[in-house]
Amino acid sequence: MPAFATPILTAVLLIFLLVAAVMIVYWSWRNGISPMPASAAVRRTVVRELMRLERTAAPNRAASLVPVSPIVEAGAGWGTLALAIAGADPRLRIVGIENSMVPWLFSRLALRMGSYSQVQFLRGDLYKFPYETAGTVICYLYPEAMRRLDPLLRAQLTPGTRVISVCFALPGWQPTEVVTCRDMYRTKIYIYETD
């Protein structure tokens, strides 16, 4: 490699990292929060609870010819939670929605590096997604986002749809269960089922 190539590659890498950092800051400012991946303990707890819920729903689904509705992760961020779910059960269809470019690109890259044909990461506004198609909605958002999502879920979700929320409760909803993770923050997982 020519001697001048190393400084050029370094400059290109630094520019790329600077642009990525600016994009993350911009979308964090616009969204009101930065994209935060779920910790390993939280991912394990969500996967465990989701698998338990799927097992209890399986006998009812076996008799049905209707295809299983997808799990929708509202605000998929870096994709770590959706990919953990996909790794636990390859039969589950998962759609992750994320509007921030850098985490979305990262999740798409992670998707290509693994063998997760049942996962789809969409770049878009989680407040404009058609939740009528969801069998389960998973969200790891912040209180203001939960407040904004509340009327959309109430209007769009069909009876029996589950909502799993990490850390923050849905305002005015009564959880069927609250699970505490074994992490240092004792993170709460709120589980809801629509009427």
C-alpha positions as CSV (number, residue, x, y, z in Angstrom):
1,M,0.0,0.0,0.0
2,P,1.4,3.4,-0.9
3,A,2.5,5.6,1.9
4,F,-0.1,8.3,1.1
5,A,-3.0,5.8,1.2
6,T,-2.9,5.4,5.0
7,P,-3.6,9.1,5.8
8,I,-6.3,9.2,3.2
9,L,-8.0,6.1,4.6
10,T,-7.7,7.5,8.1
11,A,-9.2,10.8,7.0
12,V,-12.1,9.0,5.2
13,L,-12.7,6.9,8.3
14,L,-12.7,9.9,10.6
15,I,-15.1,11.8,8.3
16,F,-17.4,8.7,8.2
17,L,-17.4,8.5,12.0
18,L,-18.0,12.2,12.3
19,V,-21.0,12.1,9.9
20,A,-22.4,9.0,11.8
21,A,-22.0,10.8,15.2
22,V,-23.7,13.9,13.8
23,M,-26.6,11.8,12.5
24,I,-27.0,10.1,15.8
25,V,-27.0,13.4,17.6
26,Y,-29.5,14.9,15.1
27,W,-32.0,11.9,15.4
28,S,-31.5,11.8,19.2
29,W,-32.5,15.4,19.4
30,R,-35.4,15.0,17.0
31,N,-36.7,11.8,18.8
32,G,-36.1,13.2,22.3
33,I,-33.8,10.2,23.2
34,S,-30.8,8.5,21.9
35,P,-31.0,4.9,20.5
36,M,-30.2,2.6,23.5
37,P,-29.6,-1.1,23.0
38,A,-31.3,-3.4,25.5
39,S,-28.9,-5.0,27.9
40,A,-28.2,-8.7,27.8
41,A,-30.3,-9.3,30.9
42,V,-33.2,-7.3,29.5
43,R,-33.0,-9.2,26.2
44,R,-33.0,-12.5,28.0
45,T,-36.0,-11.6,30.1
46,V,-38.0,-10.3,27.1
47,V,-37.2,-13.4,25.1
48,R,-38.1,-15.7,28.0
49,E,-41.4,-13.9,28.6
50,L,-42.2,-13.8,24.9
51,M,-41.5,-17.5,24.4
52,R,-43.7,-18.3,27.4
53,L,-46.5,-16.2,25.9
54,E,-46.1,-17.8,22.5
55,R,-46.3,-21.3,24.1
56,T,-49.6,-20.4,25.8
57,A,-51.0,-19.1,22.5
58,A,-49.7,-22.0,20.4
59,P,-52.6,-24.4,21.1
60,N,-55.1,-21.8,19.9
61,R,-53.1,-21.1,16.8
62,A,-52.7,-24.7,15.9
63,A,-56.4,-25.0,15.2
64,S,-56.3,-21.8,13.1
65,L,-55.4,-21.6,9.4
66,V,-54.6,-17.9,9.8
67,P,-50.9,-17.1,9.5
68,V,-49.2,-15.9,12.7
69,S,-49.1,-12.2,12.9
70,P,-45.7,-10.6,13.2
71,I,-44.0,-9.3,16.3
72,V,-43.5,-5.6,15.8
73,E,-40.7,-3.8,17.6
74,A,-41.6,-0.1,17.8
75,G,-38.3,1.8,17.9
76,A,-36.0,-1.2,17.0
77,G,-32.8,0.9,17.5
78,W,-29.7,-1.2,16.8
79,G,-31.8,-4.4,16.3
80,T,-30.3,-6.3,19.2
81,L,-33.7,-7.2,20.8
82,A,-35.3,-8.2,17.5
83,L,-32.3,-10.4,16.6
84,A,-32.3,-12.0,20.1
85,I,-36.0,-12.9,19.6
86,A,-35.3,-14.3,16.1
87,G,-32.4,-16.4,17.5
88,A,-34.8,-17.9,20.1
89,D,-37.4,-19.0,17.7
90,P,-36.8,-18.9,13.9
91,R,-40.5,-19.4,13.2
92,L,-41.5,-16.0,14.5
93,R,-41.8,-13.2,12.0
94,I,-40.4,-9.9,13.4
95,V,-40.7,-6.4,12.0
96,G,-38.5,-3.7,13.5
97,I,-39.3,0.0,12.9
98,E,-36.6,2.6,13.4
99,N,-36.3,6.2,12.0
100,S,-32.7,6.9,13.0
101,M,-30.4,6.2,10.0
102,V,-27.2,4.9,11.8
103,P,-28.9,2.4,14.1
104,W,-31.2,1.3,11.2
105,L,-28.1,0.7,9.0
106,F,-26.4,-1.1,11.8
107,S,-29.4,-3.4,12.3
108,R,-29.6,-4.1,8.6
109,L,-25.9,-5.0,8.6
110,A,-26.3,-7.3,11.6
111,L,-29.2,-8.9,9.7
112,R,-27.1,-9.6,6.7
113,M,-24.3,-11.1,8.8
114,G,-26.7,-13.5,10.4
115,S,-29.3,-15.9,9.0
116,Y,-32.5,-14.2,10.0
117,S,-34.8,-14.4,7.0
118,Q,-37.8,-13.9,9.3
119,V,-36.7,-10.5,10.4
120,Q,-37.3,-7.2,8.6
121,F,-36.0,-3.8,9.7
122,L,-38.0,-0.9,8.2
123,R,-36.8,2.7,8.3
124,G,-39.8,4.7,9.2
125,D,-41.9,6.6,11.8
126,L,-43.2,4.3,14.5
127,Y,-46.2,6.6,14.9
128,K,-47.3,5.9,11.3
129,F,-46.9,2.1,11.3
130,P,-50.1,0.1,10.8
131,Y,-50.2,-1.8,14.1
132,E,-53.4,-3.7,13.0
133,T,-51.2,-6.4,11.6
134,A,-49.2,-7.0,14.8
135,G,-49.7,-10.0,17.0
136,T,-47.3,-8.6,19.6
137,V,-45.8,-5.1,19.9
138,I,-42.6,-4.7,21.8
139,C,-41.3,-1.3,22.8
140,Y,-38.3,0.0,24.7
141,L,-39.1,3.7,24.5
142,Y,-39.3,6.6,26.9
143,P,-42.4,8.1,28.7
144,E,-43.3,10.8,26.1
145,A,-43.0,8.2,23.3
146,M,-45.2,5.8,25.3
147,R,-47.8,8.6,25.7
148,R,-47.8,9.3,22.0
149,L,-48.0,5.6,21.1
150,D,-50.9,4.9,23.6
151,P,-53.8,6.2,21.4
152,L,-52.4,4.6,18.3
153,L,-52.3,1.2,20.0
154,R,-55.7,1.6,21.5
155,A,-57.2,2.5,18.1
156,Q,-55.3,-0.1,16.0
157,L,-54.6,-3.2,18.0
158,T,-57.1,-6.1,17.7
159,P,-58.3,-7.9,20.8
160,G,-55.8,-10.4,22.2
161,T,-52.8,-8.5,20.9
162,R,-50.0,-8.4,23.4
163,V,-47.8,-5.4,24.2
164,I,-44.5,-5.8,25.9
165,S,-42.9,-2.6,27.2
166,V,-39.4,-2.4,28.6
167,C,-38.8,0.0,31.4
168,F,-41.8,2.3,31.0
169,A,-45.5,1.5,31.4
170,L,-48.2,2.5,29.0
171,P,-50.2,5.3,30.6
172,G,-53.7,4.3,31.6
173,W,-53.1,0.6,30.7
174,Q,-53.4,-2.2,33.3
175,P,-50.6,-4.8,32.8
176,T,-51.5,-8.4,33.1
177,E,-48.0,-9.0,34.5
178,V,-44.9,-7.0,35.5
179,V,-41.6,-8.9,35.4
180,T,-38.4,-7.5,37.0
181,C,-35.1,-8.2,35.3
182,R,-32.1,-9.4,37.1
183,D,-30.0,-6.5,36.0
184,M,-28.4,-3.8,38.2
185,Y,-31.3,-1.4,37.4
186,R,-34.0,-4.0,38.2
187,T,-35.6,-3.1,34.9
188,K,-39.4,-3.7,34.7
189,I,-41.0,-5.4,31.8
190,Y,-44.7,-4.6,31.4
191,I,-46.9,-7.1,29.7
192,Y,-50.3,-6.1,28.4
193,E,-53.1,-7.8,26.5
194,T,-55.7,-5.8,24.6
195,D,-59.4,-6.5,25.1
